């Protein structure tokens, strides 16, 4: 099985997600270079990208086309009533992602990991589900070296070598 790459989406310019209207958009920052960079990774065949964002399916329908990406699956995250992204000391998405992944190897790219998330990734890896967390600086966003890290990791992954 190819490792899965879970993609988050930061805030930025006005986008109208499901349930909102044009007079009440949400700000999202998108870098047009990210589409090209992500497509470079898709073309390697080493990983399967998946949206993992509170934008849920809107990531595929709103951001994907703006970035020139093909339709990608998404993790169907709940809509928790929380006032912090780390209500239990770790990223709120983590338990849902863990259940969704099962034992699949994964790279998770997000700018909001806490120390407990890194410990979780190490524990998953120790149990045989290779896991890499990539944490871009939220002020700089995804950079080419992050995707080089993903590609290098996936190429060394036992799952990628078996494919």
C-alpha positions in Angstrom: 0.0 0.0 0.0 1.3 3.4 -0.9 1.7 5.7 2.1 -1.1 8.3 2.4 -0.2 12.0 2.4 -2.7 13.9 4.6 -3.0 17.6 3.6 -4.2 20.4 5.7 -5.3 23.9 4.5 -4.3 27.1 6.3 -6.4 30.2 6.6 -6.2 33.1 4.1 -8.3 34.9 1.3 -12.1 34.7 1.0 -13.5 31.4 -0.1 -17.2 30.3 0.2 -17.4 26.8 1.7 -20.5 24.7 2.0 -23.0 26.3 4.3 -21.7 29.8 3.8 -22.8 32.6 1.4 -20.8 35.0 -0.8 -21.4 37.7 1.8 -19.9 35.6 4.5 -16.8 33.9 3.0 -13.9 32.4 4.9 -10.3 33.6 4.5 -7.9 31.0 3.0 -4.3 31.6 1.8 -3.4 29.5 -1.2 -0.1 29.5 -2.9 -0.5 28.7 -6.7 2.9 27.0 -6.6 1.6 24.3 -4.2 -0.5 22.7 -6.9 2.6 22.1 -9.1 4.6 20.9 -6.1 1.9 18.5 -5.0 1.4 17.2 -8.5 5.2 16.5 -8.7 4.7 14.2 -5.6 1.5 12.6 -7.1 3.4 11.8 -10.3 6.1 9.9 -8.4 3.5 7.2 -7.6 5.0 6.8 -4.2 2.1 8.3 -2.2 -1.6 8.8 -2.4 -2.6 12.4 -1.3 -5.7 12.9 0.8 -7.2 16.1 2.1 -7.2 16.2 5.9 -8.7 19.5 6.8 -11.7 21.0 8.6 -12.7 22.0 5.1 -13.6 18.4 4.5 -14.9 17.8 0.9 -14.7 21.5 0.2 -10.9 21.1 0.0 -11.4 18.9 -3.1 -14.1 21.0 -4.7 -12.8 24.5 -3.9 -9.0 24.4 -3.4 -8.1 21.4 -5.7 -9.3 23.2 -8.9 -7.7 26.5 -7.8 -4.4 24.6 -7.4 -4.8 22.5 -10.6 -5.1 19.2 -8.6 -7.2 16.3 -9.6 -10.1 15.3 -7.4 -8.6 13.9 -4.2 -10.4 12.0 -1.4 -10.8 13.6 2.0 -10.9 12.5 5.7 -14.5 13.2 6.7 -13.7 15.0 10.0 -16.5 15.9 12.4 -17.4 19.5 13.4 -16.4 19.6 17.0 -17.5 22.4 19.3 -14.0 23.4 20.6 -12.2 26.7 21.2 -8.7 25.4 20.7 -7.1 23.1 18.2 -5.5 21.1 21.0 -8.3 20.4 23.5 -6.6 17.3 24.8 -3.0 18.5 24.4 -2.8 17.3 20.8 -4.3 18.2 17.4 -8.1 17.7 17.6 -8.0 15.8 14.2 -5.7 13.1 15.5 -8.1 10.5 16.9 -10.2 10.7 13.7 -7.2 10.4 11.5 -5.8 7.4 13.5 -9.1 5.6 13.1 -9.3 6.5 9.4 -5.8 5.3 8.7 -6.0 2.0 10.5 -2.6 0.5 10.0 -1.7 2.4 6.7 1.6 4.1 6.5 1.2 7.9 6.4 2.7 11.3 6.0 0.6 14.0 7.6 1.3 17.6 6.7 -0.1 20.2 9.1 1.1 23.3 10.7 -0.5 22.7 14.1 1.0 19.6 15.6 1.9 19.5 19.3 4.4 17.3 21.1 1.8 14.6 21.8 1.2 14.3 18.1 4.9 13.6 17.5 4.8 11.0 20.2 1.8 9.4 18.6 3.6 9.3 15.2 6.6 7.6 16.9 4.3 5.1 18.6 2.5 4.3 15.3 5.8 3.8 13.6 7.0 1.5 16.4 3.8 -0.6 15.9 4.6 -1.0 12.2 2.6 1.8 10.7 5.3 4.1 9.4 4.3 7.7 10.1 6.0 11.0 9.3 4.7 14.4 10.5 5.7 17.4 8.4 5.0 20.7 10.1 5.4 23.8 8.0 5.8 27.1 9.7 2.3 28.6 9.6 3.7 32.0 8.5 5.7 30.5 5.6 3.5 27.6 4.6 4.4 24.5 2.6 7.9 24.7 1.1 9.6 22.6 -1.6 11.9 21.1 1.1 8.8 19.7 2.9 7.8 17.8 -0.2 11.3 16.6 -0.8 11.2 15.2 2.7 7.9 13.4 1.9 9.3 12.0 -1.3 12.6 10.8 0.3 10.6 9.3 3.2 8.2 7.5 0.9 11.0 6.2 -1.4 12.6 4.6 1.7 9.3 3.3 3.0 8.9 -0.5 2.9 5.4 0.0 1.4 6.8 2.0 -1.5 9.6 -0.5 -2.1 7.0 -3.3 -2.2 4.9 -1.5 -4.9 
